[in-house]
Amino acid sequence: MINTNARSHQNLADFFAECVAKFSDQVAFTCLGHNLTYGQLDDYAQRLAVFFQQHWGLRPGDKLAIQLPNLLQYPIAVLAAMKAGLVVVNTNPMYTRREMAHQFSDAGVRAVVVLADFADKLAGVHSDTGIEHVLVTEVADLHPAPRRWLINGVLRLKRLGRRHPRVSGVVSFPEALARGSGGTLEVPSRGSEDVALLQYTGGTTGVAKGAMLSHGNLLSNIQQVEDALGSALHEGRETMIAPLPVYHIFAFMLCMLLGIGIGARVVLIPDPRKLNRFVRSLRGVPFTFFAGLNTLFNHLCRNRHFRALDFSQLRITVSGGMALTHDTAERWEEVTGCKVIEGYGLTEASPVVAINPVDRPKLGTVGKLLPDTDLRLLDGTGEEVPQGKPGELWVRGPQVMLGYWNRPDETREMLDEQGWLHTGDVAVVDDEGYLSIVDRIKDMIVVSGFNVYPNELENEISRHPDIVECAAVGVPDPDSVEAVKLFVVSSNPALTAEEVRDFARQKLTGYKVPRQVEFVKELPKSNVGKVLRRALRDQG
């Protein structure tokens, strides 16, 4: 059993410093065929941190948004932010301008690291936010020539007609590294209670808000997950496949933080939706650890090229972010010879709360609580339920967030004075201590591991001039477990489902766009006028 001693550090910068020194000559990250050693990772991060301090004037506690897919630049930006004492604001690159503007304004973001392919969106939001600085990177900025010229050149041709944001202080990634080279970093004082990450989530209301995850929260969760996985982890010898976006808290913890902590080689997959390209990148790679979710496992197992890969080294497959179906778990084991261990967590808990033991996973459960984590299961009256009975899950532990950024009322609703996090999920614990998630209290819809909130969809789509009112619910879907279905009351009988989806695409990220649209004469409502979403799901 290995031990990163994560909890012995006061902040992530010190933790990273110990890890990169220990594994300096080993490969840390691989992306698009190019390797980055731990030593190179630290060197690049040091230069970028100096640039943040000396050229942009960013100070400890300032917010840095990172809006990147899974590229080598992502871990560099995170390590640089920690070195400079900044707070990372993870941002989905596929966000619409409206979603970006809300998150950047709410967090008080001063600087953004963004991929050139998405930088044009900033032109429409920077004037409405506090953004002062923009760092733009091309996909292959860290690759050697001539491959760098080829990849970046092709992508530039595809972007013809699009523009970078017209905001003062736009700098390229290579320029920032060059300007930070040779400078001296002022080492900030950051403690375990200081915020390291603002991770945005819809919470209970559907309004995106930032969960404040401290250095101590994240360091504790690294140690907890490592302790739970135990001797299955081999220090300096793991090769992790990271197809899930690392800006998502599940992959951030497993593939970014835990991966670095155990000296793993992490293979970053920029776009797993391009399945054949993804599979080609796995050929010849003796991967030992795979982090994914139900949808991805399902698609991969149906791909003949994936089934032909060598899985002889694969020992650990972790599923999170959404429910794992029995069919998918069994198919994955049949194809790869490796059982899937399912876990459970939420953004507000850094995120892992429970995980199945590698040597004794129990299908249909999310495993056992992590060390130093407590739970309560309560009925509708607030009383604890008997053993084996379902109840609302409350959890408490060192990984639980400090609260929501600038939202004290919503923090009090989610987190009580004793430190209990009210998850809103219904769960049950069996006589062996395995936890199962029975249902969700909230109306949240989970599409391929991403949270979709009906209030947000209804608010945006109801702006269509022909829509009188609408309601969104989740319905079963064989590919993504759940899909968004929208019930619409329209004043225009000629309005089509495709026109509704086209309107939604202008306002919402792709996975939030309704897969199904059904026109109805009226929506079912309670006697006080509240739309009854459960009735819609039942007829759904």
C-alpha positions in Angstrom: 0.0 0.0 0.0 1.3 3.4 -1.0 0.9 6.6 1.0 1.1 10.1 -0.6 0.8 11.7 2.9 -1.5 14.2 1.2 -3.0 15.3 4.5 0.5 16.2 5.8 0.6 19.2 3.5 -1.1 22.6 4.1 -1.8 23.3 0.5 -1.8 21.7 -3.0 1.3 23.6 -4.1 3.4 21.8 -1.5 1.8 18.5 -2.3 2.5 18.9 -6.0 6.1 20.0 -5.2 6.8 16.7 -3.4 5.2 14.6 -6.1 7.1 16.2 -9.1 10.4 15.9 -7.2 9.8 12.2 -6.4 8.8 11.3 -10.0 10.8 13.9 -11.9 12.0 11.7 -14.8 8.8 9.7 -15.2 6.1 10.5 -17.7 3.3 12.5 -16.1 0.9 13.2 -18.9 0.4 12.0 -22.5 -1.8 13.7 -25.0 -2.1 13.3 -28.8 1.1 11.2 -28.8 3.3 13.6 -26.9 4.7 13.0 -23.4 5.3 15.4 -20.6 7.5 14.3 -17.7 6.9 15.4 -14.1 10.0 17.5 -14.3 8.8 19.3 -17.5 5.4 19.7 -15.9 6.9 21.5 -12.9 9.2 23.7 -15.1 6.3 24.8 -17.3 4.1 25.5 -14.3 6.8 27.5 -12.6 7.3 29.7 -15.6 3.5 30.2 -16.0 3.1 31.0 -12.3 5.9 33.7 -12.6 4.1 35.1 -15.6 0.8 35.3 -13.6 2.5 37.1 -10.8 5.0 39.4 -12.5 3.3 40.2 -15.8 -0.4 40.0 -15.0 -0.1 41.1 -11.3 -2.3 38.3 -10.0 -2.3 37.9 -6.3 -3.1 35.1 -3.9 -6.9 34.4 -3.8 -7.5 35.9 -7.3 -9.7 33.7 -9.5 -8.3 32.0 -12.6 -10.8 30.3 -15.0 -9.4 27.4 -16.9 -11.5 26.7 -20.0 -9.7 23.8 -21.6 -10.5 20.2 -22.8 -8.1 17.4 -21.8 -4.8 18.8 -23.1 -1.3 19.0 -21.6 -1.9 22.7 -20.9 -4.6 21.9 -18.4 -2.4 20.3 -15.6 0.3 23.0 -16.2 -2.3 25.8 -15.7 -3.6 24.1 -12.5 -0.1 23.6 -11.0 0.8 27.2 -12.0 -2.3 28.5 -10.3 -1.5 26.6 -7.1 2.1 27.9 -7.1 0.8 31.4 -7.4 -1.8 31.0 -4.8 -4.7 31.5 -7.2 -8.2 29.9 -7.0 -9.0 27.7 -10.0 -12.5 28.1 -11.6 -13.0 25.1 -13.8 -15.1 26.0 -16.8 -16.7 23.8 -19.5 -15.2 24.8 -22.9 -18.6 24.1 -24.5 -20.5 26.6 -22.4 -22.6 29.2 -24.2 -21.7 32.9 -23.8 -24.6 33.3 -21.4 -23.3 30.4 -19.2 -19.7 31.8 -19.3 -20.8 35.3 -18.4 -22.7 34.1 -15.4 -19.9 31.9 -14.1 -17.1 34.5 -14.7 -19.1 37.3 -13.1 -20.3 35.3 -10.2 -16.8 34.0 -9.4 -15.1 37.4 -9.9 -12.7 35.9 -12.4 -9.7 38.1 -13.3 -8.0 35.9 -15.8 -8.9 33.1 -18.2 -6.9 30.3 -19.9 -8.8 29.3 -23.0 -8.3 27.1 -26.0 -8.2 29.1 -29.3 -11.1 27.1 -30.7 -13.4 28.6 -28.1 -11.8 32.0 -27.5 -14.2 33.8 -29.9 -17.0 33.4 -27.3 -15.1 35.6 -24.9 -15.6 38.5 -27.3 -19.2 38.6 -26.4 -18.8 38.3 -22.6 -15.7 40.1 -21.4 -17.3 43.5 -21.3 -20.0 42.1 -18.9 -17.5 40.5 -16.6 -14.4 41.5 -14.6 -12.0 39.6 -16.8 -8.8 41.6 -17.3 -6.5 39.0 -18.9 -6.8 36.2 -21.4 -4.3 33.5 -22.2 -5.0 31.7 -25.5 -3.5 28.4 -26.3 -3.5 26.2 -29.5 -4.0 22.5 -29.2 -0.4 21.5 -30.0 1.5 24.4 -28.4 3.6 22.0 -26.3 4.3 19.6 -29.2 7.6 19.6 -31.0 7.9 21.0 -34.5 6.9 20.2 -37.2 4.0 18.3 -35.7 3.1 21.5 -33.8 2.9 23.5 -37.0 0.8 20.9 -38.7 -1.8 20.4 -36.0 -2.1 24.1 -35.1 -2.1 25.1 -38.8 -5.0 22.8 -39.7 -7.0 24.0 -36.8 -6.4 27.6 -37.7 -7.8 27.0 -41.1 -10.9 25.5 -39.6 -11.3 28.7 -37.5 -11.1 31.1 -40.5 -13.7 33.9 -40.0 -13.7 33.5 -36.2 -11.8 35.9 -34.0 -10.0 36.0 -30.7 -11.5 38.2 -28.0 -10.9 41.9 -28.4 -9.7 42.5 -24.8 -6.5 44.0 -23.6 -3.8 41.7 -22.4 -4.4 38.7 -24.7 -1.3 36.5 -24.6 -0.4 33.2 -26.2 0.6 30.2 -24.1 4.1 30.0 -25.6 4.6 33.7 -25.0 3.6 33.4 -21.4 6.0 30.6 -20.8 8.8 32.6 -22.4 8.1 35.7 -20.4 7.9 33.8 -17.2 11.2 32.0 -17.8 14.0 32.8 -15.4 11.8 34.9 -13.1 11.5 34.4 -9.3 8.3 33.3 -7.9 7.0 34.9 -4.7 5.8 31.9 -2.8 2.4 32.7 -1.3 1.2 31.6 2.1 -1.9 29.4 1.6 -3.3 27.2 4.4 -5.6 24.2 4.4 -8.7 26.4 4.9 -8.0 28.6 2.0 -10.1 28.0 -1.1 -8.3 26.2 -3.9 -11.1 25.5 -6.3 -14.5 27.0 -7.2 -16.3 24.1 -8.8 -19.6 25.2 -10.2 -22.7 23.1 -9.7 -26.5 23.6 -10.0 -27.1 22.5 -6.4 -30.7 22.4 -5.3 -32.1 25.3 -7.2 -30.7 25.0 -10.7 -28.8 28.3 -10.4 -25.1 27.6 -11.1 -23.1 28.3 -8.0 -19.5 27.7 -6.9 -18.7 25.1 -4.3 -15.8 26.4 -2.3 -13.3 23.5 -2.1 -10.4 24.2 0.2 -6.9 22.9 -0.1 -7.7 20.7 3.0 -10.9 19.4 1.4 -9.1 18.2 -1.7 -6.0 16.9 0.1 -8.2 14.9 2.4 -10.1 13.4 -0.5 -6.9 12.4 -2.2 -5.8 10.5 0.9 -9.3 9.0 1.5 -9.5 7.6 -2.1 -6.0 6.3 -1.9 -6.7 4.6 1.4 -9.9 3.1 0.0 -8.2 1.6 -3.1 -5.4 0.3 -0.9 -2.9 -2.1 -2.2 -4.5 -2.0 -5.7 -2.5 1.2 -6.4 1.1 0.8 -7.4 3.2 4.0 -6.9 5.0 5.1 -10.1 3.6 2.2 -12.1 0.0 3.1 -13.0 -1.1 4.2 -16.4 -4.4 6.0 -16.2 -6.8 6.6 -19.1 -8.6 9.9 -18.7 -11.4 10.3 -21.3 -13.7 12.2 -19.0 -13.2 16.0 -18.9 -10.7 16.9 -16.2 -12.6 20.1 -15.5 -15.3 17.8 -14.1 -14.7 17.2 -10.4 -14.8 13.4 -10.7 -11.9 13.2 -13.3 -10.2 16.2 -11.6 -9.9 14.2 -8.4 -9.0 10.8 -9.8 -6.9 11.6 -12.9 -5.5 15.0 -11.9 -4.9 14.9 -8.1 -4.7 11.2 -7.3 -2.9 10.6 -10.6 -0.1 13.0 -9.7 -0.1 11.8 -6.1 0.8 8.3 -7.0 3.2 9.2 -9.9 0.9 7.8 -12.6 1.2 8.4 -16.3 -2.1 9.9 -17.2 -3.3 9.6 -20.8 -5.5 12.6 -21.6 -8.2 12.1 -24.2 -9.3 15.5 -25.6 -12.6 14.3 -27.2 -13.8 10.8 -26.4 -16.8 11.3 -28.6 -14.5 10.6 -31.6 -14.5 7.0 -30.6 -12.3 5.5 -33.3 -9.6 8.1 -32.7 -9.9 7.5 -29.0 -9.4 3.8 -29.4 -6.4 4.3 -31.7 -4.7 6.3 -29.0 -5.0 3.3 -26.7 -3.2 0.9 -29.0 0.2 -0.2 -27.6 -0.5 1.6 -24.2 -0.3 -0.9 -21.3 -3.0 0.9 -19.3 -3.8 -0.3 -15.8 -6.5 2.2 -14.6 -9.5 3.4 -16.5 -11.9 6.1 -15.2 -15.2 6.5 -17.0 -18.9 6.3 -16.8 -21.8 4.2 -18.0 -22.4 5.8 -21.3 -18.7 5.6 -22.3 -18.3 2.0 -21.2 -21.4 1.1 -23.2 -20.2 2.7 -26.4 -16.7 1.3 -26.1 -17.8 -2.2 -25.6 -19.8 -2.0 -28.8 -16.7 -0.9 -30.8 -15.0 -3.8 -32.5 -11.6 -2.0 -32.5 -11.8 -1.4 -28.7 -12.7 -5.1 -28.1 -9.5 -6.0 -30.0 -7.2 -4.1 -27.6 -4.9 -5.7 -25.1 -6.4 -5.5 -21.6 -3.9 -7.8 -19.9 -2.6 -4.9 -17.7 -6.0 -3.4 -16.7 -6.6 -3.9 -13.0 -8.9 -1.0 -12.0 -11.9 0.5 -13.7 -13.7 3.2 -11.8 -17.2 4.4 -12.6 -18.7 7.7 -11.4 -20.8 10.7 -12.4 -23.9 8.7 -13.2 -25.5 5.4 -12.3 -23.8 2.2 -13.6 -26.3 -0.2 -15.2 -25.9 -4.0 -14.7 -25.8 -4.7 -18.4 -22.9 -2.3 -19.0 -20.9 -3.5 -16.0 -21.2 -7.1 -17.1 -20.4 -6.3 -20.7 -17.3 -4.3 -19.6 -16.0 -7.2 -17.5 -16.7 -9.6 -20.4 -14.8 -7.5 -22.9 -11.9 -6.4 -20.7 -11.7 -9.0 -18.0 -11.8 -6.2 -15.4 -14.7 -5.5 -13.0 -16.1 -2.0 -12.7 -16.0 -0.5 -9.2 -18.7 2.1 -8.9 -18.4 5.1 -6.5 -20.5 7.9 -5.3 -19.9 11.6 -4.8 -21.0 15.1 -5.4 -19.2 18.3 -6.1 -19.8 19.6 -2.6 -17.7 16.7 -1.2 -14.6 17.1 -3.4 -16.3 14.8 -4.7 -15.8 11.2 -3.5 -18.0 9.9 -0.6 -18.0 6.2 -1.2 -16.4 3.6 -3.5 -16.5 -0.1 -3.9 -13.4 -2.0 -2.7 -11.4 -3.3 -5.6 -11.2 -6.8 -4.2 -14.9 -7.1 -3.2 -17.1 -4.8 -5.4 -20.8 -5.3 -5.1 -22.7 -4.5 -8.3 -25.7 -2.3 -7.8 -24.1 -0.4 -4.9 -21.7 2.5 -4.8 -19.5 0.7 -2.3 -18.5 1.7 1.2 -18.0 5.1 2.8 -14.5 6.5 2.6 -12.4 6.6 5.8 -13.3 9.5 8.1 -16.7 9.9 6.5 -19.9 9.6 8.4 -23.5 9.3 7.1 -27.0 9.7 8.4 -30.2 8.4 6.7 -33.3 10.4 7.6 -37.0 10.1 6.8 -39.3 12.9 5.9 -39.7 13.9 9.6 -36.0 14.2 10.2 -35.7 10.9 12.1 -33.1 8.3 11.4 -34.4 5.3 9.5 -33.8 1.7 10.7 -31.0 -0.4 9.2 -31.8 -1.5 5.6 -34.4 1.2 5.1 -34.0 4.1 2.6 -33.7 7.6 3.7 -32.3 11.0 2.7 -28.5 10.8 2.7 -26.5 13.2 4.9 -22.7 13.0 4.9 -19.9 14.5 7.0 -16.2 14.4 6.6 -13.0 16.5 5.9 -13.8 16.5 2.2 -17.1 18.4 2.6 -17.0 21.9 1.1 -16.7 25.2 3.0 -19.9 26.4 1.4 -21.2 28.1 -1.7 -19.4 31.2 -3.0 -21.3 34.3 -2.0 -24.5 32.3 -1.2 -24.9 32.0 2.5 -28.6 31.2 2.4 -28.1 28.3 0.0 -25.1 27.2 2.0 -27.3 26.9 5.1 -29.9 24.8 3.2 -27.2 22.4 2.1 -24.8 22.4 5.0 -25.8 22.6 8.6 -23.8 23.9 11.6 -22.6 20.4 12.6 -21.0 19.9 9.2 -23.7 17.6 7.7 -24.1 17.9 4.0 -27.7 17.3 2.9 -27.2 15.5 -0.4 -30.9 15.3 -1.5 -30.3 11.7 -2.5 -32.2 8.8 -1.1 -29.9 5.9 -0.1 -29.9 2.6 1.8 -27.1 0.8 3.5 -27.0 -3.0 3.6 -25.8 -5.2 6.5 -22.3 -5.3 5.0 -22.0 -1.5 4.9 -22.5 -1.2 1.2 -24.3 2.0 0.1 -26.9 2.1 -2.6 -28.4 5.2 -4.1 -32.1 4.6 -4.5 -33.4 7.8 -6.0 -32.9 11.5 -6.2 -35.1 13.9 -4.3 -34.2 16.8 -6.6 -35.6 17.1 -10.1 -32.1 17.1 -11.5 -31.6 15.2 -14.8 -28.2 13.5 -15.3 -27.2 13.2 -19.0 -24.0 11.2 -19.5 -22.7 12.3 -16.1 -23.5 16.0 -16.4 -26.2 17.6 -14.3 -29.1 19.3 -16.1 -31.5 21.4 -14.2 -35.1 21.8 -15.4 -35.5 25.4 -14.1 -32.6 26.6 -16.3 -34.0 24.9 -19.4 -37.5 26.1 -18.9 -36.3 29.7 -18.2 -34.4 29.8 -21.4 -36.6 27.9 -23.8 -39.8 29.7 -22.6 -38.3 32.8 -24.2 -39.4 31.4 -27.6 -42.2 33.6 -28.8 -44.4 30.7 -29.7 -44.0 28.8 -26.4 -46.6 29.5 -23.7 -45.0 27.3 -21.1 -42.8 24.3 -20.9 -41.5 21.7 -18.4 -38.4 19.5 -18.6 -38.0 16.0 -17.1 -35.6 13.1 -17.4 -36.6 10.0 -19.2 -34.7 6.7 -19.5 -32.3 6.5 -22.4 -30.2 3.5 -23.5 -27.1 5.6 -24.4 -27.0 8.2 -21.6 -29.2 6.5 -19.0 -31.3 9.7 -18.9 -32.3 12.2 -21.7 -34.0 15.5 -21.5 -37.7 15.5 -22.5 -39.5 18.8 -22.9 -43.2 19.1 -22.7 -44.4 22.3 -24.6 -47.6 24.3 -24.6 -47.4 26.3 -27.8 -49.5 29.2 -29.2 -48.5 28.2 -32.7 -49.8 24.9 -34.0 -47.1 24.9 -36.8 -44.2 25.0 -34.3 -42.1 21.8 -34.7 -39.9 19.9 -32.3 -36.8 20.6 -34.4 -37.5 24.4 -34.2 -37.7 24.1 -30.4 -34.3 22.2 -30.3 -32.7 24.7 -32.7 -33.8 27.6 -30.3 -32.5 25.7 -27.3 -29.1 25.2 -29.0 -28.7 28.9 -29.2 -29.0 29.2 -25.4 -27.8 26.0 -23.9 -24.8 23.7 -24.0 -25.4 20.7 -26.2 -26.1 18.0 -23.5 -28.8 20.3 -22.1 -30.8 20.4 -25.4 -33.9 18.3 -25.2 -33.6 14.9 -26.9 -37.4 14.6 -27.0 -40.1 17.3 -27.4 -43.8 16.6 -26.9 -46.5 19.2 -27.5 -49.4 19.1 -25.0 -52.5 21.3 -24.5 -51.6 21.9 -20.8 -49.2 20.9 -18.1 -50.4 19.1 -15.0 -50.4 21.4 -12.0 -51.1 21.4 -8.3 -53.9 23.4 -6.8 -51.5 26.3 -6.3 -50.3 26.3 -9.9 -47.0 24.4 -9.5 -46.1 22.2 -12.5 -46.1 18.5 -11.4 -43.0 17.2 -13.0 -43.4 13.7 -11.5 -46.7 13.3 -13.3 -44.9 14.2 -16.5 -42.2 11.7 -15.8 -44.8 9.0 -15.2 -46.5 9.6 -18.5 -43.1 10.3 -20.2 
